[in-house]
Amino acid sequence: MALQPWHYVVLIGAVALVWALAMPKAKKGDNKEAQTLHNMETALEVFMENMEADNRNLTEKVLKTQREFMLLAQQREERIAELERKCAALEVALEHRGPLSGPASSMAVSEGAEEWRAAESNDATDFEADARNNASEPPAEITIRSRYKELLELLEQGQSVEQTARKLNMNKGEVELIRQLARREETAYG
């Protein structure tokens, strides 16, 4: 029996139908899961690239800071060596003058200090004169009461430690400590 052309068409259609039924269908959820997995992989790759870039930047900054520190340390060492040489030169100069006593000794020390200042820098300030001027002025006495006047006034008005701390935006322990220090100061100084 010879097959007619339409028989071939029916047979091919039947084979295609059986093959389509035999193949498993792709679920819509599987596609979403695959997309989610792909998105996660992409996000992790971007994250890793950013971490590597941050790591390189941090490493560069650390190396730069180390170089700057080494340069600064070297400059300080050179400065120390220079000051030691100047100090040794001043010691030699003072030894050649010989031992002096009384007012002549203080004059020699003063002259040596002036030589040292001139060798150090022409722009140096006169530290001894500043010290003498400041020594003649008595330092202003700072008391707990003057420093924390508002806090102590609130406590004297009858406010609790908690209220005072809240009003002044301080810790309760800090307010309590200041109150105790003020009491000790009053008993010590009358």
C-alpha positions in Angstrom: 0.0 0.0 0.0 1.4 3.3 -1.0 1.0 6.3 1.2 -0.7 9.3 -0.1 0.8 12.7 0.5 -1.9 13.6 3.0 -0.9 10.5 5.0 2.6 11.9 5.4 1.2 15.2 6.6 -1.0 13.3 9.2 2.0 11.2 10.3 4.3 14.2 10.8 1.5 16.0 12.7 1.0 13.0 15.0 4.7 12.7 15.7 4.9 16.4 16.4 1.9 16.1 18.8 3.4 13.1 20.6 6.7 14.8 20.9 5.1 18.0 22.3 3.2 16.1 24.9 6.3 14.1 25.9 8.4 17.2 26.5 8.0 18.7 30.0 6.5 22.1 30.0 8.6 25.0 31.4 6.9 26.5 34.4 6.5 30.2 34.8 7.9 30.1 38.4 11.1 28.5 37.1 11.7 31.4 34.8 11.2 33.9 37.7 13.6 31.9 39.9 16.2 31.8 37.1 15.8 35.6 36.7 16.1 36.2 40.4 19.2 34.0 40.5 20.7 35.9 37.6 19.9 39.2 39.4 21.6 38.0 42.6 24.7 36.9 40.7 24.9 40.3 38.9 24.4 42.2 42.2 27.1 40.1 43.9 29.5 40.7 41.0 28.9 44.5 41.2 29.4 44.3 45.0 32.7 42.4 44.6 33.9 45.0 42.1 33.0 47.8 44.4 34.7 46.1 47.3 37.9 45.6 45.2 37.9 49.3 44.2 37.3 50.4 47.8 40.1 48.1 48.9 42.5 49.5 46.3 41.6 53.1 47.4 42.1 52.2 51.0 45.4 50.6 50.3 46.5 53.7 48.3 45.5 56.0 51.2 47.3 53.8 53.8 50.5 53.9 51.7 50.2 57.6 51.2 49.8 58.1 54.9 52.8 55.9 55.6 54.9 57.9 53.2 53.8 61.2 54.8 54.5 59.8 58.2 58.0 58.7 57.2 58.7 62.0 55.7 57.5 63.8 58.8 59.5 61.5 61.0 62.6 62.2 58.9 62.1 65.9 59.1 61.7 65.7 62.9 64.8 63.6 63.2 66.7 66.2 61.1 65.3 69.0 63.3 66.3 67.2 66.5 69.8 66.6 65.2 70.1 70.3 64.2 68.9 71.4 67.7 71.3 69.0 69.4 74.2 70.5 67.3 73.1 74.0 68.4 72.8 72.9 72.0 76.3 71.3 71.9 77.7 74.5 70.4 76.1 76.6 73.2 77.5 74.2 75.8 81.0 74.6 74.3 80.5 78.4 74.3 79.5 78.4 77.9 82.4 76.2 78.9 84.9 78.6 77.3 83.5 81.4 79.4 84.4 79.6 82.6 82.5 79.2 85.8 80.8 82.3 87.0 78.8 83.0 90.1 76.3 85.5 91.3 74.9 88.2 89.0 77.6 87.6 86.4 76.5 84.0 86.1 72.9 85.0 85.5 74.1 87.6 82.9 76.1 84.9 81.2 73.1 82.5 81.1 70.9 85.3 79.8 73.4 86.1 77.1 73.7 82.5 76.2 69.9 82.3 76.0 69.9 85.3 73.7 72.6 83.7 71.5 70.5 80.5 71.3 67.4 82.5 70.3 69.3 84.3 67.6 70.7 81.0 66.3 67.3 79.3 66.5 65.3 81.9 64.5 65.2 85.7 64.0 61.4 85.6 64.4 61.4 83.8 67.8 59.4 85.5 70.5 61.0 86.5 73.8 59.7 83.7 76.0 61.3 84.9 79.2 59.8 88.4 78.9 56.4 86.9 78.3 56.9 84.6 81.3 57.9 87.6 83.5 54.9 89.7 82.3 52.5 86.8 82.8 53.9 86.1 86.3 53.1 89.6 87.5 49.4 89.1 86.6 47.6 86.6 88.9 45.6 84.0 87.1 41.9 84.4 87.2 40.5 81.8 89.7 37.9 79.6 88.1 35.6 77.9 90.5 32.9 75.3 90.0 30.3 77.9 91.0 31.4 80.4 88.4 31.8 77.8 85.7 28.4 76.0 86.3 26.4 79.0 87.6 23.2 78.2 85.8 23.3 74.5 86.8 23.8 75.4 90.5 21.1 78.1 90.4 18.6 75.6 89.1 19.4 73.1 91.9 19.2 75.9 94.5 15.7 76.8 93.1 14.6 73.3 94.1 14.7 71.5 90.8 15.7 67.9 90.9 18.9 66.5 89.3 16.8 64.9 86.6 15.0 68.1 85.7 18.2 70.1 85.7 19.9 67.5 83.5 17.0 67.5 81.1 16.9 71.3 80.9 20.6 71.7 80.4 20.9 68.6 78.1 23.4 66.9 80.4 23.7 63.5 82.0 22.2 63.0 85.5 25.6 61.7 86.7 27.4 64.8 85.4 24.9 67.1 87.2 25.3 65.1 90.4 29.1 65.2 90.2 29.1 69.0 89.6 26.8 69.4 92.6 29.2 67.3 94.8 32.2 69.2 93.6 30.6 72.5 94.4 29.8 71.3 97.9 33.4 70.2 98.5 34.6 73.5 97.1 32.4 75.5 99.5 33.5 73.5 102.5 37.2 73.8 101.5 37.2 77.5 100.8 34.4 78.6 103.1 
